[in-house]
């Protein structure tokens, strides 16, 4: 099997970039208590109060994960900026250093989606600690102190951990409306037209990551299988890496985006009959523009599809010497098209 040198050159970089994008943002917290501070900007006065946020997190976990005198602190702040409600969450360790952070945004008219997304993120972060505390058998004195503190505590935004059983919930929680999964890894079947002598099928692997608000960064690689010319004497294939920027609009299970991508790769030519020609790999440069759509199927599994117009910026031309003169066997047109469909995994 012929593997183009370009693939060997760019594959390590693509794998490294995908690993960095998919690296988990959650940091395992130390087993000591967490003090929760929730505040609202004057532009977000309609958002949930500290008491409401604390109660919502406790409801999701079946017990409150917060303590009055914890050495760590979890800070949450919500504001309305650039037409969207924006939430920033920061967990600081005992020394004040940032151990975990998360930024969320929602363009809904009200603040419910943003605050629900924040409560879900906090619950997911602290769930292991609550479960571990629930499984530890407390002595009688600790259980009595915890119960008394929970009943007598009236401070806003502060709750003591109560070792209560977590109520079973049907199904996994869904991502709130307007809060798209930050990272998606996809494997797709792709078809390209106008890039090779005839339409060619292939594979596409990519990863996307939310940057800020509706913007997503996209990295990936595309391979189009070799197809022959009408004479069957020559064959051509294409391998390319891509980087793109997408503007995305997301709801609970559906997201739609418009993407612009830059593509860099090689077109490799193969000669099947002896002929004075120059086969091998030659650089190719292109740009594509088109829509992208994702639908959540179940859990982290998503279906993805899209396509677009491809502009061949650096056009490939294959010349064969016949009878003392040059004959153009294959030349890329200015415009081509691409279409892809496949499955992916979305990571919170």
Backbone torsions as a table, in degrees:
resi	resn	phi	psi	omega
1	UNK	NA	128.5	-179.1
2	UNK	-82.7	121.2	176.4
3	UNK	-109.5	112.9	-178.7
4	UNK	-58.4	143.8	178.9
5	UNK	-59.1	-29.5	179.5
6	UNK	-61.6	-38.4	179.5
7	UNK	-62.6	-45.8	179.7
8	UNK	-62.9	-27.9	-177.7
9	UNK	-79.3	-40.2	-173.5
10	UNK	-95.9	-17.3	-176.2
11	UNK	-58.7	-46.0	179.4
12	UNK	-59.7	-38.3	179.3
13	UNK	-66.4	-39.4	179.3
14	UNK	-65.9	-43.3	179.5
15	UNK	-62.8	-42.7	179.7
16	UNK	-63.8	-44.1	-179.8
17	UNK	-63.2	-40.9	178.7
18	UNK	-64.2	-39.3	178.8
19	UNK	-63.9	-40.3	179.4
20	UNK	-66.1	-39.0	-179.4
21	UNK	-69.6	-32.1	-176.3
22	UNK	-95.4	2.7	179.2
23	UNK	-61.5	132.3	-177.5
24	UNK	-63.9	133.9	179.9
25	UNK	-85.0	-11.6	-178.5
26	UNK	-79.5	133.8	178.1
27	UNK	-111.6	130.3	-179.3
28	UNK	-66.4	124.6	-176.1
29	UNK	-84.4	155.4	174.4
30	UNK	-68.9	159.0	-173.4
31	UNK	-78.7	9.2	178.5
32	UNK	-89.2	171.6	-170.2
33	UNK	-69.2	163.4	180.0
34	UNK	-125.0	128.9	174.4
35	UNK	-97.2	130.9	-175.0
36	UNK	-104.2	127.1	176.3
37	UNK	-121.9	117.6	-179.5
38	UNK	-121.1	129.9	-178.9
39	UNK	-137.7	157.4	-178.7
40	UNK	-126.7	138.7	173.0
41	UNK	-74.3	162.0	179.1
42	UNK	-62.1	-22.9	178.2
43	UNK	-78.3	-10.4	-177.1
44	UNK	-125.8	37.6	-177.9
45	UNK	-65.6	-20.6	179.7
46	UNK	-81.8	-5.4	-179.5
47	UNK	-75.5	171.5	-175.9
48	UNK	-60.6	143.3	177.1
49	UNK	-77.4	168.5	176.4
50	UNK	-55.9	-43.1	179.8
51	UNK	-62.2	-42.6	-178.4
52	UNK	-66.3	-39.6	179.3
53	UNK	-65.8	-43.1	179.3
54	UNK	-62.3	-43.0	179.8
55	UNK	-65.5	-37.1	-178.9
56	UNK	-66.8	-42.4	177.7
57	UNK	-63.3	-44.5	179.5
58	UNK	-62.4	-37.6	179.2
59	UNK	-63.9	-39.8	-179.4
60	UNK	-68.4	-34.0	-176.3
61	UNK	-93.1	-16.8	-175.2
62	UNK	83.4	-1.9	177.8
63	UNK	-164.6	152.8	179.8
64	UNK	-79.7	133.6	179.7
65	UNK	-91.9	4.3	-171.7
66	UNK	-101.1	153.3	-179.6
67	UNK	-128.7	155.4	-179.1
68	UNK	-71.4	-41.9	-172.1
69	UNK	-119.3	36.3	179.4
70	UNK	-68.2	152.0	179.6
71	UNK	-82.2	-16.8	176.6
72	UNK	-103.0	159.8	179.3
73	UNK	-133.7	141.1	175.4
74	UNK	-117.3	115.9	-175.1
75	UNK	-107.4	131.0	176.8
76	UNK	-126.0	137.0	-178.5
77	UNK	-139.8	134.6	179.7
78	UNK	-126.5	140.4	177.6
79	UNK	-148.5	164.0	174.7
80	UNK	-110.2	118.0	-175.8
81	UNK	-146.9	139.9	179.0
82	UNK	55.6	39.1	176.1
83	UNK	75.0	16.2	-178.9
84	UNK	-143.6	150.5	171.1
85	UNK	-82.0	127.4	-175.4
86	UNK	-122.9	131.1	-178.5
87	UNK	-118.7	136.0	174.4
88	UNK	-123.7	126.7	178.6
89	UNK	-116.3	133.0	-178.8
90	UNK	-136.4	124.4	173.5
91	UNK	-102.3	125.4	179.2
92	UNK	-112.8	140.4	179.8
93	UNK	-80.2	-173.9	-176.3
94	UNK	-60.9	-27.0	179.4
95	UNK	-89.8	0.3	179.7
96	UNK	90.4	-0.5	-179.8
97	UNK	-79.0	148.6	179.7
98	UNK	-73.2	120.5	179.7
99	UNK	-103.7	-20.5	-177.3
100	UNK	-163.1	142.8	177.3
101	UNK	-147.8	152.3	178.9
102	UNK	-151.3	136.3	176.3
103	UNK	-118.6	132.5	-178.8
104	UNK	-127.9	155.2	179.5
105	UNK	-148.3	146.0	176.8
106	UNK	-142.8	134.1	178.5
107	UNK	-98.6	14.6	174.9
108	UNK	-64.8	157.4	-178.3
109	UNK	-67.0	-32.9	177.7
110	UNK	-107.1	176.0	-172.9
111	UNK	-93.7	-0.8	-172.5
112	UNK	-60.2	-43.4	-176.7
113	UNK	-63.2	-41.2	-178.8
114	UNK	-66.0	-45.0	-178.3
115	UNK	-71.2	-34.4	176.0
116	UNK	-65.2	-39.2	176.9
117	UNK	-64.3	-39.0	178.3
118	UNK	-64.9	-43.3	178.9
119	UNK	-63.1	-39.0	178.5
120	UNK	-65.4	-41.6	179.3
121	UNK	-64.1	-42.8	179.4
122	UNK	-65.9	-42.0	179.5
123	UNK	-63.2	-41.2	178.8
124	UNK	-65.3	-36.2	-179.7
125	UNK	-66.9	-43.1	-171.9
126	UNK	-98.7	-1.8	-178.7
127	UNK	-57.2	-43.0	179.6
128	UNK	-59.5	-37.1	179.8
129	UNK	-68.4	-41.4	179.5
130	UNK	-64.8	-42.0	179.7
131	UNK	-65.0	-41.3	178.7
132	UNK	-64.0	-40.9	179.2
133	UNK	-66.4	-35.1	179.5
134	UNK	-67.1	-35.0	-177.8
135	UNK	-79.8	-19.6	178.9
136	UNK	-74.6	127.9	179.1
137	UNK	-75.7	108.9	-179.1
138	UNK	-76.6	150.1	173.9
139	UNK	-77.5	169.4	-173.1
140	UNK	-61.5	-38.5	-177.5
141	UNK	-67.1	-44.1	-179.6
142	UNK	-64.0	-41.2	-179.1
143	UNK	-64.6	-40.3	179.6
144	UNK	-65.7	-43.5	179.4
145	UNK	-62.7	-41.1	-178.5
146	UNK	-64.6	-41.8	-179.8
147	UNK	-65.8	-44.4	180.0
148	UNK	-62.8	-42.3	-179.2
149	UNK	-64.6	-40.0	-179.2
150	UNK	-65.5	-36.7	-178.3
151	UNK	-76.4	-32.3	-174.7
152	UNK	-96.3	-5.9	-175.7
153	UNK	-83.8	121.8	178.1
154	UNK	-119.3	9.0	-177.8
155	UNK	-72.4	139.6	-178.4
156	UNK	-70.7	136.4	172.3
157	UNK	77.2	5.6	-178.0
158	UNK	-128.5	130.0	176.0
159	UNK	-137.1	148.6	175.6
160	UNK	-92.8	144.4	-179.1
161	UNK	-64.4	125.9	176.4
162	UNK	-114.8	122.6	-176.0
163	UNK	-78.1	82.6	179.8
164	UNK	-114.0	149.6	179.7
165	UNK	-65.7	142.8	178.6
166	UNK	-78.6	126.6	-178.9
167	UNK	-71.6	135.2	178.8
168	UNK	-66.4	143.7	178.8
169	UNK	-125.5	141.2	-178.5
170	UNK	-81.0	119.4	175.7
171	UNK	81.0	165.3	178.3
172	UNK	-85.2	147.2	179.3
173	UNK	-65.4	141.2	179.1
174	UNK	-91.4	154.4	175.2
175	UNK	-67.0	127.7	-178.4
176	UNK	-59.4	157.1	-180.0
177	UNK	-58.5	133.0	177.5
178	UNK	87.8	-4.0	-179.7
179	UNK	-113.9	88.2	-177.7
180	UNK	-74.3	152.0	178.1
181	UNK	-61.3	130.6	-175.0
182	UNK	-61.8	-34.4	-173.5
183	UNK	-129.7	137.3	177.2
184	UNK	-136.1	132.0	175.3
185	UNK	-112.3	129.9	-171.5
186	UNK	-132.8	146.9	170.2
187	UNK	-126.1	121.5	-171.6
188	UNK	-131.7	155.8	168.5
189	UNK	-91.8	131.6	-175.6
190	UNK	-125.0	147.7	174.0
191	UNK	-129.3	131.6	179.9
192	UNK	-118.0	137.9	176.1
193	UNK	-125.1	141.7	-178.3
194	UNK	81.0	5.1	177.7
195	UNK	-104.6	-26.9	178.5
196	UNK	-131.3	174.3	-176.3
197	UNK	-55.6	-27.7	177.5
198	UNK	-146.9	163.7	178.8
199	UNK	-52.8	136.6	-173.6
200	UNK	-130.7	130.9	175.3
201	UNK	-84.5	161.8	179.3
202	UNK	-172.4	-164.6	-179.2
203	UNK	-123.3	151.8	178.4
204	UNK	-137.5	129.5	175.5
205	UNK	-123.2	137.4	-175.9
206	UNK	-156.2	165.6	176.5
207	UNK	-139.6	141.1	177.6
208	UNK	-125.5	153.0	-178.3
209	UNK	-144.1	132.5	177.5
210	UNK	-66.2	130.7	177.4
211	UNK	-94.9	-64.3	-178.5
212	UNK	-159.0	129.0	179.8
213	UNK	58.8	-126.7	-176.9
214	UNK	-86.6	0.6	-174.5
215	UNK	-85.6	135.7	175.8
216	UNK	-124.4	140.1	171.6
217	UNK	-94.6	137.6	-177.0
218	UNK	-126.2	130.9	174.0
219	UNK	-128.0	146.6	179.4
220	UNK	-178.0	-177.5	179.1
221	UNK	-144.5	147.0	-176.7
222	UNK	-130.0	137.3	175.6
223	UNK	-126.5	124.2	175.5
224	UNK	-109.8	127.7	-176.6
225	UNK	-65.7	154.4	-177.6
226	UNK	-70.4	135.7	175.7
227	UNK	-125.6	150.3	-176.9
228	UNK	-94.0	158.5	173.8
229	UNK	-75.8	174.0	-179.2
230	UNK	-60.9	-32.4	-178.7
231	UNK	-76.7	-10.2	-178.8
232	UNK	66.2	8.6	-178.1
233	UNK	-91.1	-18.8	-176.1
234	UNK	-133.4	149.2	176.7
235	UNK	-133.5	150.3	-176.7
236	UNK	-140.4	137.9	176.0
237	UNK	-134.1	170.4	-175.9
238	UNK	-142.7	138.7	172.8
239	UNK	-132.3	133.1	-177.3
240	UNK	-149.0	146.7	169.6
241	UNK	-100.4	155.9	-177.6
242	UNK	-140.0	152.4	170.2
243	UNK	-138.1	135.7	-175.2
244	UNK	-145.9	168.5	177.6
245	UNK	-130.4	128.7	-175.9
246	UNK	-121.6	140.7	168.9
247	UNK	-99.4	119.2	-168.5
248	UNK	-117.9	142.1	171.3
249	UNK	-120.8	120.4	-171.9
250	UNK	-122.9	145.7	170.6
251	UNK	-122.8	-161.0	-174.3
252	UNK	-59.8	-51.3	-176.4
253	UNK	-118.6	-6.4	-174.0
254	UNK	-126.3	135.5	173.3
255	UNK	-133.3	139.7	177.8
256	UNK	-127.1	140.9	-175.8
257	UNK	-143.3	156.0	172.1
258	UNK	-117.7	123.4	-169.7
259	UNK	-119.6	146.1	170.3
260	UNK	-123.1	129.7	-173.3
261	UNK	-130.2	147.9	170.0
262	UNK	-108.6	133.8	-176.7
263	UNK	-121.6	132.8	178.6
264	UNK	-131.9	129.0	-178.8
265	UNK	-168.8	-155.6	180.0
266	UNK	-137.2	145.9	167.0
267	UNK	-104.4	126.7	-179.0
268	UNK	-112.4	130.8	-179.8
269	UNK	-104.5	142.9	179.2
270	UNK	-125.9	134.3	177.8
271	UNK	-103.9	122.7	-178.0
272	UNK	-96.2	-11.2	173.9
273	UNK	-131.5	144.1	-179.8
274	UNK	-59.1	126.3	-178.1
275	UNK	-162.1	142.6	177.5
276	UNK	-65.1	99.5	-178.4
277	UNK	-154.0	176.7	-178.3
278	UNK	-124.4	85.4	177.5
279	UNK	-76.1	-178.0	179.0
280	UNK	114.8	-165.4	-174.0
281	UNK	-101.0	141.4	176.2
282	UNK	-138.3	144.8	-174.2
283	UNK	-64.1	148.4	177.8
284	UNK	-138.9	142.1	-179.8
285	UNK	-135.8	133.5	-179.3
286	UNK	-148.2	175.3	176.0
287	UNK	-144.5	143.3	-179.3
288	UNK	-130.6	152.4	-179.6
289	UNK	-140.4	129.3	178.8
290	UNK	175.6	175.0	-176.2
291	UNK	-84.6	159.9	175.5
292	UNK	-138.8	138.8	-179.9
293	UNK	-136.0	139.3	176.9
294	UNK	-130.8	140.2	178.6
295	UNK	-128.7	126.1	177.7
296	UNK	-73.3	124.9	-179.2
297	UNK	-91.0	-58.7	178.5
298	UNK	-162.6	131.6	-179.1
299	UNK	57.5	-131.0	-179.8
300	UNK	-83.3	-4.9	-176.0
301	UNK	-77.6	128.0	179.4
302	UNK	-129.4	149.7	171.2
303	UNK	-100.2	138.0	-174.7
304	UNK	-131.8	144.6	177.0
305	UNK	-155.6	159.6	-179.8
306	UNK	175.5	-174.3	180.0
307	UNK	-178.0	-168.7	179.3
308	UNK	165.7	-179.9	177.3
309	UNK	-97.3	134.0	-180.0
310	UNK	-109.2	128.8	175.6
311	UNK	-101.8	119.6	177.7
312	UNK	-81.5	96.3	-177.4
313	UNK	-73.8	-41.4	175.6
314	UNK	-113.3	98.2	-170.9
315	UNK	-80.8	137.5	-179.1
316	UNK	-87.8	134.2	177.8
317	UNK	-132.7	126.8	-179.9
318	UNK	-111.1	122.2	-175.7
319	UNK	-116.0	136.6	177.9
320	UNK	-121.0	134.9	179.9
321	UNK	-87.1	115.7	-179.2
322	UNK	-129.7	122.0	176.5
323	UNK	59.5	36.6	177.8
324	UNK	79.5	6.7	177.2
325	UNK	-134.3	156.3	-178.0
326	UNK	-86.4	132.1	178.4
327	UNK	-119.4	124.2	179.0
328	UNK	-77.0	113.0	-179.9
329	UNK	-81.6	-42.9	-177.9
330	UNK	-151.8	133.4	175.6
331	UNK	-138.6	129.7	-179.9
332	UNK	-67.3	139.0	173.1
333	UNK	-73.5	174.0	-179.8
334	UNK	-69.4	-40.2	-176.0
335	UNK	-116.8	144.9	173.3
336	UNK	-137.4	-177.8	178.5
337	UNK	-135.7	158.7	174.8
338	UNK	-142.8	151.4	175.8
339	UNK	-145.1	141.1	-178.8
340	UNK	-144.2	148.6	176.5
341	UNK	-150.2	143.3	-178.7
342	UNK	179.7	-161.4	-177.7
343	UNK	-122.4	157.2	-179.9
344	UNK	-150.5	172.3	176.4
345	UNK	-120.9	130.2	179.7
346	UNK	-103.0	131.3	-176.9
347	UNK	-113.2	131.3	178.3
348	UNK	-75.9	NA	NA
